[in-house]
């Protein structure tokens, strides 16, 4: 039973970390500005970037059994995941702000 809760706790912790990243990163740029849409897009867009980094880093740096054996490789992976998550989250939030922006909608001419 407890084995089923561990992935849930991992997801909830990552949700908190990616939300914190969104609060830190989104106000730094003019576009996308901090809105509920861009916040949700940032958090959802962070997951593919973090997963892609984890898979590619593991494929390059892990040994034949799939283990990261040195302390440096583990620290580099744990440091790189939030960076890649922030970059991919910002890109998805920027794209969402471009697609759903009020400026891109046609205004009726008077």
Secondary structure, DSSP 8 states (H G I E B T S, - for coil): -HHHHHHHHHHHHHHHHHHHHHHHHGGGSSSS-S-HHHHHHHHHHHHHHHHHHHHHHHHHHS-TTS---SHHHHHHHHHHHHHHHHHHHHHHHHHHHHHS-STTS-----
